[in-house]
Amino acid sequence: MSKTRRMLPVDRWPSVAAFFRGYLHQDAGDEHHSIEAAFTSFWDDANADERLAFAKEWRALRSRVEGRAWHRVEPRLASLGLAWMPAGGSGFARISRHIDSLVRGRR
């Protein structure tokens, strides 16, 4: 019996979905050149309420996917609009560190 992979519901992660759809779309590599630059653009464009909502959702999402194999996580994140990430999932660890530093107020 195969396991059905559950997609992450957009209504539970709207701020993360807005970031993925707006900044990690298919052309993001050409547009931003790095996932860190993409997130910095998102963070700079967001207002205080949007930043707070994103930070809360990001912490919850990370705790949900942390420690899982990238090939199992990536399809679930695609349901939130993720269309670009460096190969092999290394980009998720990089962007997680970058997001954490900006959320904590460090640059």
VMD Tcl script that builds the backbone (N, CA, C; Angstrom):
set m [mol new atoms 321]
animate dup $m
set s [atomselect $m all]
$s set {name element resname resid chain x y z} {
  {N N MET 1 A 0.849 -1.175 0.000}
  {CA C MET 1 A 0.000 0.000 0.000}
  {C C MET 1 A 0.896 1.241 0.000}
  {N N SER 2 A 0.623 2.162 -0.897}
  {CA C SER 2 A 1.441 3.371 -0.953}
  {C C SER 2 A 0.838 4.461 -0.079}
  {N N LYS 3 A 1.712 5.276 0.423}
  {CA C LYS 3 A 1.295 6.389 1.263}
  {C C LYS 3 A 0.928 7.574 0.389}
  {N N THR 4 A -0.177 8.209 0.665}
  {CA C THR 4 A -0.552 9.414 -0.061}
  {C C THR 4 A 0.164 10.592 0.577}
  {N N ARG 5 A 0.861 11.358 -0.243}
  {CA C ARG 5 A 1.536 12.543 0.279}
  {C C ARG 5 A 0.534 13.665 0.429}
  {N N ARG 6 A 0.491 14.197 1.616}
  {CA C ARG 6 A -0.417 15.308 1.861}
  {C C ARG 6 A 0.249 16.614 1.468}
  {N N MET 7 A -0.483 17.410 0.740}
  {CA C MET 7 A 0.015 18.715 0.342}
  {C C MET 7 A -0.211 19.683 1.495}
  {N N LEU 8 A 0.600 20.716 1.558}
  {CA C LEU 8 A 0.436 21.719 2.596}
  {C C LEU 8 A -0.645 22.698 2.156}
  {N N PRO 9 A -1.650 22.917 2.993}
  {CA C PRO 9 A -2.743 23.807 2.594}
  {C C PRO 9 A -2.331 25.277 2.612}
  {N N VAL 10 A -2.596 25.957 1.519}
  {CA C VAL 10 A -2.240 27.366 1.382}
  {C C VAL 10 A -2.912 28.208 2.467}
  {N N ASP 11 A -4.137 27.866 2.842}
  {CA C ASP 11 A -4.831 28.682 3.842}
  {C C ASP 11 A -4.178 28.617 5.215}
  {N N ARG 12 A -3.338 27.618 5.455}
  {CA C ARG 12 A -2.612 27.534 6.726}
  {C C ARG 12 A -1.286 28.292 6.675}
  {N N TRP 13 A -0.747 28.486 5.489}
  {CA C TRP 13 A 0.562 29.102 5.292}
  {C C TRP 13 A 0.491 30.256 4.273}
  {N N PRO 14 A -0.437 31.188 4.389}
  {CA C PRO 14 A -0.607 32.203 3.341}
  {C C PRO 14 A 0.601 33.122 3.140}
  {N N SER 15 A 1.298 33.470 4.199}
  {CA C SER 15 A 2.469 34.350 4.056}
  {C C SER 15 A 3.624 33.629 3.382}
  {N N VAL 16 A 3.838 32.388 3.745}
  {CA C VAL 16 A 4.891 31.588 3.108}
  {C C VAL 16 A 4.534 31.376 1.639}
  {N N ALA 17 A 3.270 31.093 1.365}
  {CA C ALA 17 A 2.829 30.914 -0.024}
  {C C ALA 17 A 3.024 32.201 -0.820}
  {N N ALA 18 A 2.752 33.350 -0.220}
  {CA C ALA 18 A 2.950 34.624 -0.919}
  {C C ALA 18 A 4.429 34.818 -1.265}
  {N N PHE 19 A 5.313 34.463 -0.341}
  {CA C PHE 19 A 6.751 34.556 -0.613}
  {C C PHE 19 A 7.153 33.605 -1.736}
  {N N PHE 20 A 6.751 32.339 -1.629}
  {CA C PHE 20 A 7.107 31.373 -2.656}
  {C C PHE 20 A 6.589 31.803 -4.024}
  {N N ARG 21 A 5.324 32.174 -4.094}
  {CA C ARG 21 A 4.732 32.535 -5.392}
  {C C ARG 21 A 5.308 33.822 -5.957}
  {N N GLY 22 A 5.582 34.769 -5.091}
  {CA C GLY 22 A 6.057 36.068 -5.567}
  {C C GLY 22 A 7.549 36.165 -5.779}
  {N N TYR 23 A 8.322 35.333 -5.066}
  {CA C TYR 23 A 9.770 35.496 -5.082}
  {C C TYR 23 A 10.551 34.235 -5.426}
  {N N LEU 24 A 9.964 33.065 -5.307}
  {CA C LEU 24 A 10.651 31.818 -5.679}
  {C C LEU 24 A 9.898 31.115 -6.806}
  {N N HIS 25 A 9.438 31.922 -7.752}
  {CA C HIS 25 A 8.742 31.416 -8.936}
  {C C HIS 25 A 9.758 30.880 -9.936}
  {N N GLN 26 A 9.294 30.408 -11.065}
  {CA C GLN 26 A 10.169 29.759 -12.052}
  {C C GLN 26 A 11.294 30.654 -12.573}
  {N N ASP 27 A 11.078 31.947 -12.623}
  {CA C ASP 27 A 12.099 32.859 -13.142}
  {C C ASP 27 A 12.933 33.502 -12.035}
  {N N ALA 28 A 12.769 33.061 -10.820}
  {CA C ALA 28 A 13.451 33.686 -9.681}
  {C C ALA 28 A 14.964 33.610 -9.782}
  {N N GLY 29 A 15.488 32.519 -10.304}
  {CA C GLY 29 A 16.942 32.399 -10.444}
  {C C GLY 29 A 17.518 33.480 -11.336}
  {N N ASP 30 A 16.843 33.754 -12.434}
  {CA C ASP 30 A 17.289 34.818 -13.334}
  {C C ASP 30 A 17.066 36.192 -12.720}
  {N N GLU 31 A 15.969 36.330 -12.007}
  {CA C GLU 31 A 15.588 37.625 -11.442}
  {C C GLU 31 A 16.414 37.996 -10.208}
  {N N HIS 32 A 16.600 37.054 -9.312}
  {CA C HIS 32 A 17.255 37.359 -8.033}
  {C C HIS 32 A 18.674 36.799 -7.907}
  {N N HIS 33 A 19.012 35.801 -8.691}
  {CA C HIS 33 A 20.345 35.182 -8.717}
  {C C HIS 33 A 20.682 34.336 -7.498}
  {N N SER 34 A 19.985 34.505 -6.406}
  {CA C SER 34 A 20.203 33.644 -5.238}
  {C C SER 34 A 18.931 33.618 -4.405}
  {N N ILE 35 A 18.770 32.552 -3.654}
  {CA C ILE 35 A 17.590 32.466 -2.798}
  {C C ILE 35 A 17.672 33.486 -1.676}
  {N N GLU 36 A 18.881 33.800 -1.238}
  {CA C GLU 36 A 19.034 34.815 -0.201}
  {C C GLU 36 A 18.567 36.183 -0.708}
  {N N ALA 37 A 18.953 36.528 -1.936}
  {CA C ALA 37 A 18.535 37.802 -2.519}
  {C C ALA 37 A 17.020 37.844 -2.710}
  {N N ALA 38 A 16.437 36.718 -3.092}
  {CA C ALA 38 A 14.982 36.659 -3.258}
  {C C ALA 38 A 14.285 36.943 -1.932}
  {N N PHE 39 A 14.751 36.304 -0.860}
  {CA C PHE 39 A 14.105 36.541 0.433}
  {C C PHE 39 A 14.345 37.955 0.930}
  {N N THR 40 A 15.542 38.477 0.745}
  {CA C THR 40 A 15.813 39.852 1.174}
  {C C THR 40 A 14.879 40.819 0.464}
  {N N SER 41 A 14.620 40.594 -0.814}
  {CA C SER 41 A 13.673 41.434 -1.551}
  {C C SER 41 A 12.272 41.341 -0.943}
  {N N PHE 42 A 11.848 40.122 -0.653}
  {CA C PHE 42 A 10.547 39.919 -0.015}
  {C C PHE 42 A 10.493 40.652 1.323}
  {N N TRP 43 A 11.507 40.456 2.149}
  {CA C TRP 43 A 11.542 41.037 3.492}
  {C C TRP 43 A 11.527 42.567 3.423}
  {N N ASP 44 A 12.285 43.140 2.490}
  {CA C ASP 44 A 12.325 44.592 2.330}
  {C C ASP 44 A 10.989 45.148 1.832}
  {N N ASP 45 A 10.276 44.366 1.024}
  {CA C ASP 45 A 8.980 44.802 0.490}
  {C C ASP 45 A 7.845 44.658 1.507}
  {N N ALA 46 A 8.004 43.783 2.492}
  {CA C ALA 46 A 6.934 43.486 3.450}
  {C C ALA 46 A 6.815 44.581 4.515}
  {N N ASN 47 A 5.577 44.787 4.964}
  {CA C ASN 47 A 5.388 45.701 6.090}
  {C C ASN 47 A 5.539 44.920 7.399}
  {N N ALA 48 A 5.455 45.606 8.521}
  {CA C ALA 48 A 5.689 44.971 9.825}
  {C C ALA 48 A 4.725 43.818 10.087}
  {N N ASP 49 A 3.455 43.982 9.757}
  {CA C ASP 49 A 2.473 42.911 9.975}
  {C C ASP 49 A 2.761 41.696 9.101}
  {N N GLU 50 A 3.145 41.950 7.852}
  {CA C GLU 50 A 3.478 40.852 6.946}
  {C C GLU 50 A 4.720 40.104 7.425}
  {N N ARG 51 A 5.688 40.840 7.932}
  {CA C ARG 51 A 6.898 40.205 8.462}
  {C C ARG 51 A 6.579 39.329 9.667}
  {N N LEU 52 A 5.761 39.846 10.551}
  {CA C LEU 52 A 5.383 39.091 11.748}
  {C C LEU 52 A 4.634 37.811 11.376}
  {N N ALA 53 A 3.674 37.927 10.458}
  {CA C ALA 53 A 2.903 36.756 10.020}
  {C C ALA 53 A 3.823 35.731 9.357}
  {N N PHE 54 A 4.724 36.214 8.504}
  {CA C PHE 54 A 5.644 35.296 7.839}
  {C C PHE 54 A 6.526 34.583 8.860}
  {N N ALA 55 A 7.091 35.307 9.802}
  {CA C ALA 55 A 8.001 34.710 10.786}
  {C C ALA 55 A 7.301 33.613 11.578}
  {N N LYS 56 A 6.072 33.853 11.971}
  {CA C LYS 56 A 5.305 32.857 12.728}
  {C C LYS 56 A 5.064 31.604 11.883}
  {N N GLU 57 A 4.623 31.801 10.648}
  {CA C GLU 57 A 4.369 30.665 9.755}
  {C C GLU 57 A 5.659 29.917 9.429}
  {N N TRP 58 A 6.738 30.645 9.196}
  {CA C TRP 58 A 8.003 30.010 8.834}
  {C C TRP 58 A 8.498 29.094 9.949}
  {N N ARG 59 A 8.424 29.569 11.182}
  {CA C ARG 59 A 8.856 28.730 12.316}
  {C C ARG 59 A 8.037 27.443 12.365}
  {N N ALA 60 A 6.734 27.565 12.185}
  {CA C ALA 60 A 5.864 26.384 12.225}
  {C C ALA 60 A 6.155 25.444 11.052}
  {N N LEU 61 A 6.355 26.010 9.874}
  {CA C LEU 61 A 6.641 25.194 8.696}
  {C C LEU 61 A 7.980 24.473 8.848}
  {N N ARG 62 A 8.997 25.180 9.289}
  {CA C ARG 62 A 10.304 24.550 9.480}
  {C C ARG 62 A 10.230 23.389 10.458}
  {N N SER 63 A 9.513 23.579 11.543}
  {CA C SER 63 A 9.419 22.486 12.522}
  {C C SER 63 A 8.695 21.281 11.922}
  {N N ARG 64 A 7.815 21.537 10.984}
  {CA C ARG 64 A 7.065 20.445 10.346}
  {C C ARG 64 A 7.916 19.651 9.351}
  {N N VAL 65 A 8.841 20.315 8.669}
  {CA C VAL 65 A 9.607 19.643 7.617}
  {C C VAL 65 A 11.045 19.330 8.008}
  {N N GLU 66 A 11.526 19.893 9.099}
  {CA C GLU 66 A 12.912 19.701 9.507}
  {C C GLU 66 A 13.260 18.228 9.681}
  {N N GLY 67 A 14.421 17.869 9.173}
  {CA C GLY 67 A 14.904 16.503 9.306}
  {C C GLY 67 A 14.362 15.534 8.267}
  {N N ARG 68 A 13.479 15.994 7.420}
  {CA C ARG 68 A 12.923 15.118 6.380}
  {C C ARG 68 A 13.752 15.224 5.112}
  {N N ALA 69 A 13.753 14.177 4.351}
  {CA C ALA 69 A 14.484 14.162 3.082}
  {C C ALA 69 A 13.872 15.176 2.119}
  {N N TRP 70 A 14.758 15.891 1.405}
  {CA C TRP 70 A 14.304 16.950 0.504}
  {C C TRP 70 A 13.333 16.427 -0.545}
  {N N HIS 71 A 13.562 15.237 -1.087}
  {CA C HIS 71 A 12.672 14.721 -2.130}
  {C C HIS 71 A 11.258 14.469 -1.593}
  {N N ARG 72 A 11.106 14.386 -0.287}
  {CA C ARG 72 A 9.775 14.246 0.301}
  {C C ARG 72 A 9.151 15.602 0.644}
  {N N VAL 73 A 10.002 16.584 0.919}
  {CA C VAL 73 A 9.522 17.909 1.307}
  {C C VAL 73 A 9.157 18.758 0.097}
  {N N GLU 74 A 9.991 18.722 -0.926}
  {CA C GLU 74 A 9.821 19.607 -2.082}
  {C C GLU 74 A 8.425 19.546 -2.712}
  {N N PRO 75 A 7.848 18.364 -2.956}
  {CA C PRO 75 A 6.509 18.340 -3.558}
  {C C PRO 75 A 5.450 19.007 -2.676}
  {N N ARG 76 A 5.618 18.916 -1.387}
  {CA C ARG 76 A 4.670 19.552 -0.470}
  {C C ARG 76 A 4.800 21.069 -0.520}
  {N N LEU 77 A 6.018 21.564 -0.657}
  {CA C LEU 77 A 6.229 23.001 -0.744}
  {C C LEU 77 A 5.748 23.548 -2.086}
  {N N ALA 78 A 5.789 22.715 -3.108}
  {CA C ALA 78 A 5.287 23.135 -4.424}
  {C C ALA 78 A 3.810 23.498 -4.348}
  {N N SER 79 A 3.077 22.858 -3.458}
  {CA C SER 79 A 1.655 23.190 -3.320}
  {C C SER 79 A 1.459 24.609 -2.784}
  {N N LEU 80 A 2.518 25.178 -2.178}
  {CA C LEU 80 A 2.473 26.555 -1.688}
  {C C LEU 80 A 3.022 27.540 -2.717}
  {N N GLY 81 A 3.436 27.027 -3.865}
  {CA C GLY 81 A 3.913 27.894 -4.930}
  {C C GLY 81 A 5.408 27.891 -5.147}
  {N N LEU 82 A 6.156 27.085 -4.393}
  {CA C LEU 82 A 7.598 27.006 -4.591}
  {C C LEU 82 A 7.877 26.418 -5.971}
  {N N ALA 83 A 8.591 27.177 -6.805}
  {CA C ALA 83 A 8.907 26.693 -8.144}
  {C C ALA 83 A 10.396 26.743 -8.432}
  {N N TRP 84 A 11.194 27.347 -7.544}
  {CA C TRP 84 A 12.631 27.434 -7.774}
  {C C TRP 84 A 13.384 27.253 -6.467}
  {N N MET 85 A 14.328 26.336 -6.486}
  {CA C MET 85 A 15.215 26.092 -5.353}
  {C C MET 85 A 16.447 25.412 -5.925}
  {N N PRO 86 A 17.638 25.791 -5.486}
  {CA C PRO 86 A 18.825 25.109 -5.992}
  {C C PRO 86 A 18.719 23.597 -5.823}
  {N N ALA 87 A 19.351 22.877 -6.713}
  {CA C ALA 87 A 19.249 21.418 -6.763}
  {C C ALA 87 A 19.644 20.748 -5.447}
  {N N GLY 88 A 18.992 19.649 -5.184}
  {CA C GLY 88 A 19.362 18.802 -4.060}
  {C C GLY 88 A 18.874 19.244 -2.704}
  {N N GLY 89 A 18.142 20.312 -2.638}
  {CA C GLY 89 A 17.616 20.746 -1.352}
  {C C GLY 89 A 18.571 21.571 -0.525}
  {N N SER 90 A 19.813 21.752 -0.991}
  {CA C SER 90 A 20.751 22.554 -0.210}
  {C C SER 90 A 20.254 23.980 -0.065}
  {N N GLY 91 A 19.474 24.419 -1.016}
  {CA C GLY 91 A 18.929 25.772 -0.971}
  {C C GLY 91 A 17.984 25.978 0.192}
  {N N PHE 92 A 17.276 24.933 0.602}
  {CA C PHE 92 A 16.345 25.084 1.711}
  {C C PHE 92 A 17.094 25.356 3.006}
  {N N ALA 93 A 18.203 24.678 3.221}
  {CA C ALA 93 A 19.004 24.937 4.422}
  {C C ALA 93 A 19.596 26.339 4.372}
  {N N ARG 94 A 20.076 26.734 3.200}
  {CA C ARG 94 A 20.643 28.084 3.048}
  {C C ARG 94 A 19.598 29.146 3.299}
  {N N ILE 95 A 18.432 28.990 2.688}
  {CA C ILE 95 A 17.419 30.031 2.863}
  {C C ILE 95 A 16.887 30.026 4.291}
  {N N SER 96 A 16.836 28.877 4.918}
  {CA C SER 96 A 16.393 28.824 6.315}
  {C C SER 96 A 17.321 29.634 7.206}
  {N N ARG 97 A 18.623 29.478 7.011}
  {CA C ARG 97 A 19.589 30.253 7.802}
  {C C ARG 97 A 19.435 31.744 7.523}
  {N N HIS 98 A 19.274 32.105 6.264}
  {CA C HIS 98 A 19.140 33.512 5.888}
  {C C HIS 98 A 17.844 34.105 6.462}
  {N N ILE 99 A 16.764 33.383 6.327}
  {CA C ILE 99 A 15.488 33.850 6.874}
  {C C ILE 99 A 15.601 34.033 8.381}
  {N N ASP 100 A 16.165 33.051 9.053}
  {CA C ASP 100 A 16.316 33.162 10.505}
  {C C ASP 100 A 17.113 34.389 10.897}
  {N N SER 101 A 18.165 34.696 10.150}
  {CA C SER 101 A 18.970 35.866 10.492}
  {C C SER 101 A 18.193 37.163 10.297}
  {N N LEU 102 A 17.393 37.262 9.238}
  {CA C LEU 102 A 16.612 38.467 9.024}
  {C C LEU 102 A 15.446 38.574 10.006}
  {N N VAL 103 A 14.818 37.470 10.300}
  {CA C VAL 103 A 13.693 37.471 11.243}
  {C C VAL 103 A 14.189 37.915 12.623}
  {N N ARG 104 A 15.385 37.511 12.990}
  {CA C ARG 104 A 15.957 37.897 14.291}
  {C C ARG 104 A 16.540 39.308 14.277}
  {N N GLY 105 A 16.505 39.951 13.100}
  {CA C GLY 105 A 16.956 41.333 13.023}
  {C C GLY 105 A 18.409 41.527 12.695}
  {N N ARG 106 A 19.042 40.464 12.213}
  {CA C ARG 106 A 20.443 40.575 11.822}
  {C C ARG 106 A 20.542 40.580 10.306}
  {N N ARG 107 A 21.517 41.245 9.789}
  {CA C ARG 107 A 21.759 41.261 8.335}
  {C C ARG 107 A 23.076 40.683 8.037}
}
mol reanalyze $m
mol bondsrecalc $m
mol representation Tube
mol addrep $m
